[in-house]
Amino acid sequence: MLKNKKILLCVCGSVSFYKAYEILSALRKLGADVYVMLSDGALKFANIVSFEALCNHKVLCSHSENWVDGLNHIQYAKMDLVLIAPASANTINSLANGIGGSVFMDTLIAASSVKTIIAPAANNAMLEHFSTKKSLEILKENGVKIVEPVCKILACGDYGKGALADIEDIIYAVKRAIFEDEFFKDKKVVITGGATYENIDDVRAITNFSSGKMSKALSDAFYMLGGNVHFISSVGFKVPYKFTKFKNSFELKTILDKENLQDKDILVMAAAISDYVPKQKFSGKVKKDVFGDKFSLELVKNDDILSNLKVSCKKIGFKMEVDEKTAKQNAKDMLKNKHLDAVCLNVLNDNVKFGSDSTQIEFITPTNSTLLNYDNKENIALKIANLVKSL
């Protein structure tokens, strides 16, 4: 996903320096071309060799600077993204005020036109000092993204908001900074996902095999592109954007009715909603000694949430089929009958299965059809999100 993106990971002096190794590893797994720079403070905790073992480039620091070999603050400022993690209070204050004097700070100042992310990690009193708070405000006003520290017991024994953010949240911030698209900036994107659970009694339900993975990938994609994402799912996920969990189709409809979607907004209905629901819900638990050898369950047709939603935003539906011969026509009928702007069609086969990490989607609009060949769901989701721009 981050293939060929040049990222400079800048590590400050902090007891959480070891998490920089995890960040470096995570970025490289995503295909990023990661360079590393260590502050003099970081050198008190780590050495150059340990970081060079994890990346393909020489580590820049006061001990290694070499203009002949291109190991200097000018060359290492020419990146797609600068990530300072962990970031000390000293570095935050120095950068906000343009104070150089070291190869570390000179590089950060030279990279002033490069997208920058700061993940602070320090004693909470240092981060809450008026000068540091003011510095963070200055940096934000100038486009620097801050991944907020978290509250926990710190290395010094104090409790407060000073611990480095979760690695996953930092990686999310990197992806969003790299892929942010002006088209999606501040645009509300509502995505539904997962299966509905329609209760038979208090312990049983009618449901299906939807894993929610595709909707999660779509939510991530729209978030990376800069959207104001609200992910509504029956499957729980830890995400950095708004998340609401639902259980049945009635709860999902209730949540959607409160969204107040406008013309410029986007709705992606990827949830697998039950076509039929039990006519009667039994209280407690249906017991064999009460109903005997046979138990008949009457089902009634469920309300079509997507058809009945009174919204004027862009609407994208999902269609799952098992018969390739009729799949595309059924998707086109859905497109027309439900007044959608696009339908994402996936046909179950030996490769495309419930719960898999990869899929194949045909993106169908009233005037066009685009086949997104078999790929992991993250890449497919990013392609779908970019196709939505043309609707």
ChimeraX attribute file (.defattr): number of C-alpha atoms within 10 A of each C-alpha:
attribute: neighborCount
match mode: 1-to-1
recipient: residues
	/A:1	14
	/A:2	17
	/A:3	12
	/A:4	12
	/A:5	17
	/A:6	18
	/A:7	27
	/A:8	23
	/A:9	24
	/A:10	25
	/A:11	28
	/A:12	29
	/A:13	24
	/A:14	23
	/A:15	18
	/A:16	20
	/A:17	21
	/A:18	14
	/A:19	18
	/A:20	20
	/A:21	16
	/A:22	13
	/A:23	19
	/A:24	22
	/A:25	16
	/A:26	15
	/A:27	22
	/A:28	17
	/A:29	13
	/A:30	15
	/A:31	15
	/A:32	18
	/A:33	21
	/A:34	22
	/A:35	23
	/A:36	25
	/A:37	26
	/A:38	25
	/A:39	20
	/A:40	18
	/A:41	13
	/A:42	23
	/A:43	17
	/A:44	12
	/A:45	14
	/A:46	16
	/A:47	12
	/A:48	18
	/A:49	10
	/A:50	11
	/A:51	20
	/A:52	14
	/A:53	10
	/A:54	16
	/A:55	17
	/A:56	12
	/A:57	14
	/A:58	19
	/A:59	24
	/A:60	24
	/A:61	23
	/A:62	16
	/A:63	12
	/A:64	14
	/A:65	16
	/A:66	13
	/A:67	11
	/A:68	7
	/A:69	9
	/A:70	13
	/A:71	17
	/A:72	20
	/A:73	24
	/A:74	16
	/A:75	14
	/A:76	23
	/A:77	21
	/A:78	17
	/A:79	19
	/A:80	18
	/A:81	22
	/A:82	27
	/A:83	24
	/A:84	24
	/A:85	27
	/A:86	29
	/A:87	23
	/A:88	26
	/A:89	26
	/A:90	14
	/A:91	24
	/A:92	24
	/A:93	20
	/A:94	18
	/A:95	20
	/A:96	18
	/A:97	13
	/A:98	15
	/A:99	14
	/A:100	16
	/A:101	9
	/A:102	14
	/A:103	22
	/A:104	23
	/A:105	18
	/A:106	18
	/A:107	21
	/A:108	29
	/A:109	21
	/A:110	17
	/A:111	21
	/A:112	16
	/A:113	14
	/A:114	17
	/A:115	18
	/A:116	24
	/A:117	24
	/A:118	26
	/A:119	24
	/A:120	29
	/A:121	28
	/A:122	26
	/A:123	22
	/A:124	21
	/A:125	13
	/A:126	16
	/A:127	24
	/A:128	16
	/A:129	12
	/A:130	11
	/A:131	14
	/A:132	21
	/A:133	15
	/A:134	15
	/A:135	21
	/A:136	23
	/A:137	14
	/A:138	17
	/A:139	20
	/A:140	15
	/A:141	10
	/A:142	12
	/A:143	14
	/A:144	19
	/A:145	19
	/A:146	18
	/A:147	20
	/A:148	18
	/A:149	21
	/A:150	17
	/A:151	14
	/A:152	15
	/A:153	14
	/A:154	20
	/A:155	14
	/A:156	9
	/A:157	9
	/A:158	13
	/A:159	14
	/A:160	18
	/A:161	22
	/A:162	24
	/A:163	24
	/A:164	26
	/A:165	20
	/A:166	15
	/A:167	16
	/A:168	14
	/A:169	16
	/A:170	22
	/A:171	18
	/A:172	16
	/A:173	21
	/A:174	24
	/A:175	21
	/A:176	19
	/A:177	20
	/A:178	17
	/A:179	17
	/A:180	18
	/A:181	15
	/A:182	11
	/A:183	12
	/A:184	22
	/A:185	14
	/A:186	12
	/A:187	17
	/A:188	22
	/A:189	23
	/A:190	24
	/A:191	24
	/A:192	27
	/A:193	28
	/A:194	27
	/A:195	25
	/A:196	28
	/A:197	20
	/A:198	20
	/A:199	19
	/A:200	21
	/A:201	15
	/A:202	12
	/A:203	11
	/A:204	15
	/A:205	16
	/A:206	15
	/A:207	19
	/A:208	14
	/A:209	12
	/A:210	22
	/A:211	19
	/A:212	22
	/A:213	21
	/A:214	24
	/A:215	25
	/A:216	26
	/A:217	19
	/A:218	27
	/A:219	32
	/A:220	24
	/A:221	26
	/A:222	29
	/A:223	27
	/A:224	23
	/A:225	23
	/A:226	24
	/A:227	26
	/A:228	20
	/A:229	24
	/A:230	20
	/A:231	24
	/A:232	26
	/A:233	24
	/A:234	24
	/A:235	18
	/A:236	14
	/A:237	14
	/A:238	9
	/A:239	15
	/A:240	14
	/A:241	13
	/A:242	12
	/A:243	17
	/A:244	15
	/A:245	18
	/A:246	22
	/A:247	16
	/A:248	20
	/A:249	24
	/A:250	15
	/A:251	13
	/A:252	22
	/A:253	17
	/A:254	11
	/A:255	14
	/A:256	19
	/A:257	14
	/A:258	8
	/A:259	12
	/A:260	11
	/A:261	19
	/A:262	13
	/A:263	9
	/A:264	12
	/A:265	20
	/A:266	22
	/A:267	21
	/A:268	24
	/A:269	22
	/A:270	27
	/A:271	24
	/A:272	23
	/A:273	26
	/A:274	19
	/A:275	14
	/A:276	15
	/A:277	25
	/A:278	18
	/A:279	13
	/A:280	13
	/A:281	16
	/A:282	14
	/A:283	11
	/A:284	11
	/A:285	11
	/A:286	16
	/A:287	9
	/A:288	10
	/A:289	7
	/A:290	8
	/A:291	10
	/A:292	8
	/A:293	7
	/A:294	7
	/A:295	11
	/A:296	6
	/A:297	11
	/A:298	10
	/A:299	13
	/A:300	11
	/A:301	11
	/A:302	15
	/A:303	16
	/A:304	14
	/A:305	17
	/A:306	20
	/A:307	12
	/A:308	10
	/A:309	12
	/A:310	11
	/A:311	16
	/A:312	14
	/A:313	18
	/A:314	20
	/A:315	22
	/A:316	24
	/A:317	23
	/A:318	19
	/A:319	21
	/A:320	16
	/A:321	16
	/A:322	11
	/A:323	11
	/A:324	12
	/A:325	9
	/A:326	10
	/A:327	17
	/A:328	20
	/A:329	11
	/A:330	15
	/A:331	25
	/A:332	18
	/A:333	13
	/A:334	18
	/A:335	23
	/A:336	15
	/A:337	10
	/A:338	16
	/A:339	16
	/A:340	19
	/A:341	18
	/A:342	27
	/A:343	28
	/A:344	25
	/A:345	22
	/A:346	22
	/A:347	20
	/A:348	16
	/A:349	12
	/A:350	6
	/A:351	12
	/A:352	16
	/A:353	15
	/A:354	16
	/A:355	13
	/A:356	14
	/A:357	15
	/A:358	18
	/A:359	24
	/A:360	20
	/A:361	24
	/A:362	19
	/A:363	23
	/A:364	21
	/A:365	20
	/A:366	14
	/A:367	7
	/A:368	8
	/A:369	14
	/A:370	13
	/A:371	12
	/A:372	17
	/A:373	11
	/A:374	14
	/A:375	14
	/A:376	15
	/A:377	21
	/A:378	22
	/A:379	18
	/A:380	21
	/A:381	24
	/A:382	21
	/A:383	15
	/A:384	20
	/A:385	19
	/A:386	16
	/A:387	13
	/A:388	17
	/A:389	9
	/A:390	6
	/A:391	12
